[in-house]
Amino acid sequence: MVRSTTVLALRHQGKVIMASDGQVTMGNTVVKAGARKVRKLHNDQVLAGFAGATADAFTLFERLEGKLQSISGNLPRAAVELAKDWRTDKHLRRLEALLLAADKDHLLMISGSGDVIEPEKGVAAIGSGGPYALSAARALMEHTETEARSIVNIAMGIAADICIYTNHSLFVEEI
């Protein structure tokens, strides 16, 4: 499991929202509280977020953006191509991160072992606080009429309350 963050993405009520906390840790020490781990790619049509080493994430964001450009924004194909490169390239293979990527039609989890997973129920979370955020978001989505953005804020708050590697400094993107 990639530790030290929480990233949550959901497709709900016609919205696509992704959020991350801002905490960066080195070992057991918090070194930054406001790091942006979620961004818009491909002319603001794709959201991407990472859990893992920051330098690795920037490399993966650039690679995903390049794949999206070369495949005309087809997120599933771009994700599969990125996962193939990530698994087979001797330099990329060493990168330690997980990615979430979403557009209006797809929500995908991408790993360095070559996995491209489309989670069920339109919600996914990664990082050490991921299970808490995912559980809270799914409960709210299935059992309340709460708006999508509020679901993200509440679920991320719950994750930050429970996970010591997640803080309450949220960065939220929406398409």
C-alpha positions as semicolon CSV with decimal commas, in nm:
position;residue;x (nm);y (nm);z (nm)
1;M;0,000;0,000;0,000
2;V;0,124;0,348;-0,085
3;R;0,120;0,550;0,236
4;S;0,119;0,912;0,328
5;T;-0,184;1,058;0,152
6;T;-0,546;1,023;0,051
7;V;-0,690;1,078;-0,296
8;L;-1,062;1,029;-0,359
9;A;-1,243;1,044;-0,692
10;L;-1,609;1,002;-0,775
11;R;-1,848;1,022;-1,065
12;H;-2,186;1,108;-0,917
13;Q;-2,489;1,316;-1,010
14;G;-2,333;1,406;-1,345
15;K;-2,017;1,542;-1,185
16;V;-1,660;1,418;-1,177
17;I;-1,472;1,529;-0,867
18;M;-1,128;1,438;-0,736
19;A;-0,970;1,554;-0,411
20;S;-0,651;1,502;-0,218
21;D;-0,515;1,612;0,111
22;G;-0,202;1,826;0,110
23;Q;0,024;1,652;0,360
24;V;0,375;1,543;0,261
25;T;0,573;1,334;0,506
26;M;0,930;1,212;0,520
27;G;0,939;0,918;0,754
28;N;0,737;1,022;1,058
29;T;0,772;1,396;1,000
30;V;0,531;1,628;0,822
31;V;0,738;1,846;0,587
32;K;0,459;2,020;0,394
33;A;0,088;2,068;0,457
34;G;-0,026;2,211;0,123
35;A;0,099;1,993;-0,162
36;R;-0,126;1,970;-0,469
37;K;-0,166;1,601;-0,564
38;V;-0,462;1,640;-0,800
39;R;-0,458;1,819;-1,134
40;K;-0,642;1,867;-1,458
41;L;-0,493;1,723;-1,777
42;H;-0,576;1,720;-2,149
43;N;-0,742;2,061;-2,185
44;D;-0,915;2,024;-1,847
45;Q;-1,106;1,714;-1,962
46;V;-0,925;1,463;-1,737
47;L;-0,856;1,467;-1,364
48;A;-0,553;1,284;-1,227
49;G;-0,434;1,231;-0,871
50;F;-0,147;1,039;-0,717
51;A;-0,039;0,866;-0,401
52;G;0,331;0,800;-0,368
53;A;0,661;0,976;-0,423
54;T;0,611;1,329;-0,555
55;A;0,889;1,318;-0,814
56;D;0,751;0,991;-0,947
57;A;0,403;1,139;-0,973
58;F;0,520;1,429;-1,189
59;T;0,682;1,183;-1,428
60;L;0,361;0,981;-1,445
61;F;0,143;1,291;-1,494
62;E;0,363;1,394;-1,788
63;R;0,348;1,045;-1,937
64;L;-0,029;1,025;-1,900
65;E;-0,069;1,369;-2,058
66;G;0,148;1,256;-2,350
67;K;-0,057;0,939;-2,397
68;L;-0,381;1,138;-2,387
69;Q;-0,247;1,376;-2,653
70;S;-0,133;1,093;-2,881
71;I;-0,460;0,898;-2,846
72;S;-0,698;1,196;-2,883
73;G;-0,804;1,197;-2,519
74;N;-0,916;0,833;-2,500
75;L;-0,859;0,781;-2,127
76;P;-0,893;0,401;-2,111
77;R;-0,645;0,351;-2,397
78;A;-0,407;0,611;-2,256
79;A;-0,421;0,440;-1,915
80;V;-0,347;0,097;-2,063
81;E;-0,056;0,238;-2,264
82;L;0,082;0,413;-1,956
83;A;0,048;0,095;-1,748
84;K;0,233;-0,105;-2,016
85;D;0,517;0,147;-2,023
86;W;0,524;0,169;-1,645
87;R;0,556;-0,206;-1,612
88;T;0,812;-0,267;-1,888
89;D;1,035;0,044;-1,892
90;K;1,340;-0,012;-1,671
91;H;1,332;0,345;-1,537
92;L;0,956;0,377;-1,494
93;R;0,936;0,036;-1,327
94;R;1,110;0,181;-1,021
95;L;0,848;0,451;-0,971
96;E;0,642;0,406;-0,657
97;A;0,297;0,554;-0,695
98;L;-0,067;0,485;-0,771
99;L;-0,275;0,704;-0,997
100;L;-0,643;0,779;-1,023
101;A;-0,762;0,924;-1,353
102;A;-1,114;1,027;-1,447
103;D;-1,305;1,190;-1,727
104;K;-1,678;1,232;-1,784
105;D;-1,714;0,865;-1,882
106;H;-1,447;0,672;-1,690
107;L;-1,281;0,646;-1,351
108;L;-0,961;0,439;-1,349
109;M;-0,699;0,327;-1,100
110;I;-0,355;0,275;-1,259
111;S;-0,065;0,092;-1,094
112;G;0,296;0,019;-1,175
113;S;0,228;-0,353;-1,186
114;G;0,027;-0,301;-1,504
115;D;-0,318;-0,286;-1,348
116;V;-0,584;-0,058;-1,492
117;I;-0,896;-0,102;-1,282
118;E;-1,234;0,063;-1,330
119;P;-1,380;0,059;-0,979
120;E;-1,742;-0,026;-0,916
121;K;-2,004;0,226;-0,812
122;G;-1,822;0,527;-0,960
123;V;-1,591;0,593;-0,666
124;A;-1,227;0,511;-0,589
125;A;-0,964;0,611;-0,337
126;I;-0,592;0,551;-0,299
127;G;-0,329;0,609;-0,034
128;S;-0,321;0,526;0,333
129;G;-0,646;0,710;0,401
130;G;-0,811;0,565;0,092
131;P;-1,011;0,291;0,263
132;Y;-1,165;0,541;0,507
133;A;-1,252;0,796;0,237
134;L;-1,388;0,524;0,009
135;S;-1,610;0,376;0,280
136;A;-1,750;0,713;0,379
137;A;-1,811;0,819;0,018
138;R;-1,987;0,495;-0,072
139;A;-2,213;0,514;0,232
140;L;-2,308;0,873;0,152
141;M;-2,362;0,799;-0,219
142;E;-2,583;0,496;-0,153
143;H;-2,783;0,613;0,147
144;T;-2,822;0,990;0,122
145;E;-2,908;1,261;-0,127
146;T;-2,590;1,452;-0,044
147;E;-2,441;1,649;-0,333
148;A;-2,126;1,511;-0,495
149;R;-1,889;1,785;-0,378
150;S;-2,017;1,759;-0,021
151;I;-1,964;1,382;-0,031
152;V;-1,601;1,439;-0,125
153;N;-1,550;1,698;0,149
154;I;-1,713;1,484;0,418
155;A;-1,534;1,163;0,316
156;M;-1,195;1,334;0,301
157;G;-1,259;1,489;0,641
158;I;-1,333;1,147;0,788
159;A;-1,014;1,007;0,634
160;A;-0,812;1,296;0,778
161;D;-0,963;1,235;1,123
162;I;-0,855;0,869;1,116
163;C;-0,536;0,848;0,907
164;I;-0,223;1,007;1,056
165;Y;-0,074;1,050;0,706
166;T;-0,370;1,260;0,584
167;N;-0,449;1,620;0,678
168;H;-0,749;1,849;0,646
169;S;-0,590;2,071;0,379
170;L;-0,799;1,971;0,076
171;F;-0,742;2,031;-0,292
172;V;-1,052;1,960;-0,499
173;E;-1,087;1,959;-0,878
174;E;-1,406;1,912;-1,078
175;I;-1,492;1,862;-1,445
